[in-house]
């Protein structure tokens, strides 16, 4: 099967990145969003990403360190070729279709990438709706950061064509795509998704078995939870915790800068799903309350202009 029509469900941090990257690499992309308000919120995210793509490509003309693996096959791209790539960014942005119609988004899809909230009940409702709309041949992927595909495959009606395709944030430069199937995912579907990941400029990371948190988040989530616990338990403030990490390791970003990029809503959904968060007075409960307070104030991260830091 040749994948041409790609539908992305959700316009959050990663949903918008997946959509623009896929369109930039030549796929026909439709974004499905729940409401007109969601469409209004997705458009500036796409506009911001277009600016980043254009600025990065322009910088690559004179600065080799600006090179991003997801935007060009090589750092040695002549300036005239970069101009062509910049034009492709504009074409990609202009050609993405945003819709609230399930039929328009998914009725002709070859591949669906679900990037909605990390809440299993919401995913079940979404997959159940898709069952009678998706073409028989379509492959369905989840970009879930924490949920195993086997926990959701029963909702899909196509367990042989359902698997996880998880992207790192800032996919134009951190261009990895973790591919994780279930015991029922067909080898053909798995390899189709690996090929798609390569086609949009990603480096596929093939998991041999299911793992909660996949590869990246098996390492990242405990790290972020440790930082959140230090804050929630009053050990130190945000800036000091971040300095401890950046100065002590040479890393460019501390955990709270990373949380702002990931988005506090995603972080909250992850911690709130843990049984420990239901225990009054537990560290997990304090972390959940801390994040919920930020979210209620509209401070959900970098895309909102403020999270733990202002942007």
TISELUM-590143 format. One record per residue (C-alpha): residue number from 1; x negated, y negated, z. Coordinates in nm, 3 decimals. Layout:
N
R  num        x        y        z
R  NUM        X        Y        Z
...
! end
This chain:
311
R  num        x        y        z
R    1    0.000    0.000    0.000
R    2   -0.124   -0.349   -0.081
R    3   -0.057   -0.606    0.190
R    4    0.044   -0.940    0.042
R    5    0.333   -1.081    0.246
R    6    0.240   -1.142    0.609
R    7    0.488   -1.247    0.876
R    8    0.365   -1.387    1.206
R    9    0.611   -1.391    1.495
R   10    0.535   -1.671    1.739
R   11    0.368   -2.008    1.705
R   12    0.154   -2.017    2.018
R   13   -0.222   -2.052    2.044
R   14   -0.303   -1.732    1.855
R   15    0.011   -1.708    1.641
R   16   -0.073   -2.038    1.472
R   17   -0.437   -1.936    1.425
R   18   -0.345   -1.599    1.272
R   19   -0.102   -1.767    1.034
R   20   -0.346   -2.030    0.907
R   21   -0.638   -1.788    0.879
R   22   -0.429   -1.538    0.684
R   23   -0.301   -1.809    0.448
R   24   -0.655   -1.948    0.408
R   25   -0.769   -1.604    0.293
R   26   -0.498   -1.588    0.027
R   27   -0.203   -1.410    0.187
R   28    0.155   -1.532    0.161
R   29    0.244   -1.622    0.520
R   30    0.573   -1.684    0.694
R   31    0.592   -1.783    1.061
R   32    0.904   -1.685    1.251
R   33    0.996   -1.902    1.549
R   34    1.290   -1.878    1.785
R   35    1.428   -2.230    1.740
R   36    1.390   -2.558    1.556
R   37    1.221   -2.689    1.869
R   38    0.964   -2.408    1.841
R   39    0.903   -2.509    1.479
R   40    0.849   -2.869    1.588
R   41    0.592   -2.750    1.843
R   42    0.416   -2.521    1.594
R   43    0.361   -2.784    1.326
R   44    0.114   -3.000    1.525
R   45   -0.078   -2.687    1.622
R   46   -0.118   -2.599    1.256
R   47   -0.210   -2.959    1.175
R   48   -0.475   -2.957    1.450
R   49   -0.618   -2.630    1.317
R   50   -0.628   -2.766    0.962
R   51   -0.833   -3.059    1.092
R   52   -1.074   -2.824    1.271
R   53   -1.117   -2.610    0.958
R   54   -1.179   -2.915    0.739
R   55   -1.421   -3.078    0.984
R   56   -1.613   -2.755    1.036
R   57   -1.650   -2.692    0.664
R   58   -1.757   -3.051    0.605
R   59   -2.019   -3.022    0.880
R   60   -2.154   -2.704    0.721
R   61   -2.280   -2.912    0.427
R   62   -2.555   -3.063    0.641
R   63   -2.565   -2.864    0.966
R   64   -2.635   -2.488    0.949
R   65   -2.536   -2.451    1.315
R   66   -2.178   -2.551    1.224
R   67   -2.132   -2.226    1.030
R   68   -1.827   -2.021    1.128
R   69   -1.809   -1.660    1.013
R   70   -1.434   -1.666    0.951
R   71   -1.451   -1.961    0.712
R   72   -1.729   -1.853    0.475
R   73   -1.909   -1.531    0.396
R   74   -2.251   -1.690    0.436
R   75   -2.403   -2.002    0.594
R   76   -2.575   -2.068    0.261
R   77   -2.272   -2.210    0.080
R   78   -2.344   -2.487   -0.174
R   79   -2.161   -2.818   -0.113
R   80   -1.944   -2.783   -0.422
R   81   -1.822   -2.444   -0.298
R   82   -1.744   -2.596    0.042
R   83   -1.524   -2.854   -0.131
R   84   -1.330   -2.566   -0.284
R   85   -1.291   -2.408    0.059
R   86   -1.165   -2.737    0.204
R   87   -0.902   -2.750   -0.069
R   88   -0.803   -2.393    0.023
R   89   -0.744   -2.507    0.381
R   90   -0.498   -2.771    0.260
R   91   -0.326   -2.522    0.031
R   92   -0.298   -2.273    0.317
R   93   -0.146   -2.532    0.549
R   94    0.105   -2.647    0.288
R   95    0.207   -2.296    0.184
R   96    0.292   -2.151    0.527
R   97    0.668   -2.113    0.561
R   98    0.817   -2.181    0.905
R   99    1.161   -2.037    0.970
R  100    1.403   -1.926    1.242
R  101    1.561   -1.670    1.007
R  102    1.463   -1.308    1.076
R  103    1.576   -1.206    0.728
R  104    1.365   -1.472    0.557
R  105    1.060   -1.398    0.769
R  106    1.067   -1.019    0.776
R  107    1.292   -0.897    0.496
R  108    1.007   -0.883    0.244
R  109    0.710   -0.839    0.480
R  110    0.430   -0.592    0.419
R  111    0.273   -0.666    0.757
R  112    0.421   -0.822    1.071
R  113    0.195   -0.952    1.347
R  114    0.387   -1.011    1.669
R  115    0.236   -1.282    1.889
R  116    0.522   -1.364    2.125
R  117    0.513   -1.388    2.506
R  118    0.344   -1.114    2.711
R  119    0.681   -1.000    2.849
R  120    0.778   -0.646    2.757
R  121    1.155   -0.716    2.767
R  122    1.110   -0.995    2.512
R  123    0.905   -0.767    2.290
R  124    1.169   -0.492    2.314
R  125    1.443   -0.735    2.210
R  126    1.231   -0.859    1.920
R  127    1.136   -0.514    1.790
R  128    1.495   -0.389    1.817
R  129    1.612   -0.682    1.605
R  130    1.349   -0.603    1.340
R  131    1.442   -0.238    1.297
R  132    1.719   -0.296    1.041
R  133    1.542   -0.584    0.864
R  134    1.188   -0.464    0.794
R  135    1.119   -0.282    0.467
R  136    1.047    0.086    0.514
R  137    0.681    0.049    0.413
R  138    0.602   -0.245    0.645
R  139    0.340   -0.211    0.917
R  140    0.411   -0.373    1.253
R  141    0.129   -0.494    1.477
R  142    0.126   -0.646    1.821
R  143   -0.131   -0.905    1.920
R  144   -0.058   -0.832    2.287
R  145   -0.353   -0.902    2.514
R  146   -0.257   -0.661    2.790
R  147    0.030   -0.430    2.692
R  148   -0.043   -0.092    2.537
R  149    0.122   -0.021    2.201
R  150    0.240    0.319    2.329
R  151    0.450    0.134    2.587
R  152    0.632   -0.043    2.304
R  153    0.632    0.199    2.011
R  154    0.969    0.347    2.113
R  155    1.132    0.009    2.045
R  156    1.005   -0.017    1.689
R  157    1.168    0.267    1.497
R  158    0.836    0.318    1.316
R  159    0.579    0.458    1.562
R  160    0.364    0.585    1.274
R  161    0.334    0.227    1.140
R  162    0.290    0.047    1.472
R  163   -0.040   -0.046    1.638
R  164   -0.226   -0.329    1.807
R  165   -0.426   -0.594    1.624
R  166   -0.575   -0.823    1.886
R  167   -0.767   -1.140    1.799
R  168   -1.009   -1.342    2.007
R  169   -0.928   -1.709    2.045
R  170   -1.072   -1.951    1.786
R  171   -1.061   -1.679    1.525
R  172   -1.232   -1.885    1.255
R  173   -1.557   -1.863    1.455
R  174   -1.497   -1.582    1.710
R  175   -1.384   -1.361    1.425
R  176   -1.318   -1.027    1.590
R  177   -1.007   -0.817    1.552
R  178   -0.955   -0.524    1.787
R  179   -0.761   -0.243    1.619
R  180   -0.596    0.003    1.857
R  181   -0.344    0.268    1.762
R  182   -0.140    0.521    1.956
R  183   -0.134    0.899    1.925
R  184    0.149    0.851    1.673
R  185   -0.008    0.581    1.457
R  186   -0.082    0.728    1.116
R  187   -0.446    0.716    0.997
R  188   -0.323    0.542    0.681
R  189   -0.159    0.259    0.875
R  190   -0.464    0.222    1.097
R  191   -0.698    0.188    0.800
R  192   -0.462   -0.053    0.623
R  193   -0.485   -0.282    0.925
R  194   -0.865   -0.246    0.941
R  195   -0.880   -0.346    0.572
R  196   -0.649   -0.643    0.634
R  197   -0.867   -0.762    0.921
R  198   -1.171   -0.758    0.692
R  199   -0.974   -0.937    0.419
R  200   -0.900   -1.234    0.646
R  201   -1.264   -1.269    0.746
R  202   -1.257   -1.074    1.071
R  203   -1.497   -0.810    1.202
R  204   -1.276   -0.512    1.292
R  205   -1.352   -0.353    1.629
R  206   -1.204   -0.005    1.610
R  207   -1.094    0.149    1.939
R  208   -1.092    0.527    1.954
R  209   -0.824    0.544    2.224
R  210   -0.583    0.317    2.407
R  211   -0.731    0.096    2.677
R  212   -0.540   -0.161    2.883
R  213   -0.694   -0.496    2.798
R  214   -0.864   -0.348    2.490
R  215   -1.236   -0.433    2.477
R  216   -1.254   -0.810    2.519
R  217   -0.985   -0.854    2.782
R  218   -1.103   -0.553    2.981
R  219   -1.400   -0.777    3.052
R  220   -1.243   -1.125    3.032
R  221   -0.928   -1.085    3.244
R  222   -1.110   -0.966    3.561
R  223   -1.354   -1.255    3.516
R  224   -1.072   -1.512    3.492
R  225   -0.883   -1.348    3.780
R  226   -1.194   -1.380    3.998
R  227   -1.214   -1.752    3.924
R  228   -0.842   -1.800    3.987
R  229   -0.875   -1.616    4.318
R  230   -1.157   -1.846    4.428
R  231   -0.936   -2.146    4.359
R  232   -0.615   -1.999    4.502
R  233   -0.794   -1.898    4.823
R  234   -0.946   -2.244    4.865
R  235   -1.307   -2.134    4.826
R  236   -1.397   -2.413    4.583
R  237   -1.239   -2.654    4.335
R  238   -1.205   -2.608    3.959
R  239   -1.510   -2.812    3.860
R  240   -1.739   -2.644    4.112
R  241   -1.632   -2.294    4.009
R  242   -1.692   -2.379    3.645
R  243   -2.034   -2.527    3.725
R  244   -2.130   -2.212    3.912
R  245   -2.068   -2.012    3.596
R  246   -2.207   -2.246    3.331
R  247   -2.520   -2.353    3.521
R  248   -2.588   -2.006    3.657
R  249   -2.550   -1.818    3.329
R  250   -2.601   -2.074    3.052
R  251   -2.251   -2.003    2.921
R  252   -2.097   -2.296    2.730
R  253   -1.762   -2.279    2.912
R  254   -1.651   -2.202    3.264
R  255   -1.347   -1.987    3.345
R  256   -1.102   -2.278    3.383
R  257   -1.203   -2.427    3.048
R  258   -1.140   -2.082    2.902
R  259   -0.802   -2.061    3.076
R  260   -0.702   -2.394    2.921
R  261   -0.788   -2.255    2.578
R  262   -0.609   -1.925    2.636
R  263   -0.306   -2.110    2.773
R  264   -0.177   -2.104    3.129
R  265    0.153   -1.943    3.027
R  266   -0.030   -1.634    2.904
R  267   -0.242   -1.625    3.221
R  268    0.072   -1.657    3.434
R  269    0.253   -1.378    3.250
R  270   -0.043   -1.146    3.303
R  271   -0.076   -1.205    3.677
R  272    0.301   -1.216    3.736
R  273    0.336   -0.870    3.583
R  274    0.110   -0.716    3.849
R  275    0.280   -0.548    4.149
R  276    0.051   -0.742    4.383
R  277    0.210   -1.070    4.269
R  278    0.536   -0.958    4.435
R  279    0.366   -0.933    4.775
R  280    0.414   -1.254    4.968
R  281    0.086   -1.410    5.073
R  282   -0.126   -1.195    4.844
R  283   -0.400   -1.349    4.633
R  284   -0.211   -1.252    4.317
R  285    0.102   -1.428    4.447
R  286   -0.100   -1.742    4.524
R  287   -0.252   -1.734    4.175
R  288    0.093   -1.696    4.018
R  289    0.231   -1.987    4.223
R  290   -0.067   -2.206    4.130
R  291   -0.024   -2.136    3.758
R  292    0.355   -2.173    3.773
R  293    0.320   -2.517    3.931
R  294    0.095   -2.628    3.645
R  295    0.332   -2.487    3.384
R  296    0.633   -2.658    3.544
R  297    0.447   -2.989    3.511
R  298    0.389   -2.922    3.141
R  299    0.016   -2.872    3.198
R  300   -0.011   -2.552    2.999
R  301   -0.357   -2.598    2.850
R  302   -0.548   -2.765    2.571
R  303   -0.257   -2.765    2.324
R  304   -0.047   -2.961    2.576
R  305   -0.327   -3.211    2.633
R  306   -0.377   -3.099    2.992
R  307   -0.423   -2.782    3.192
R  308   -0.688   -2.763    3.459
R  309   -0.857   -3.044    3.263
R  310   -0.728   -3.335    3.056
R  311   -0.795   -3.345    2.681
! end
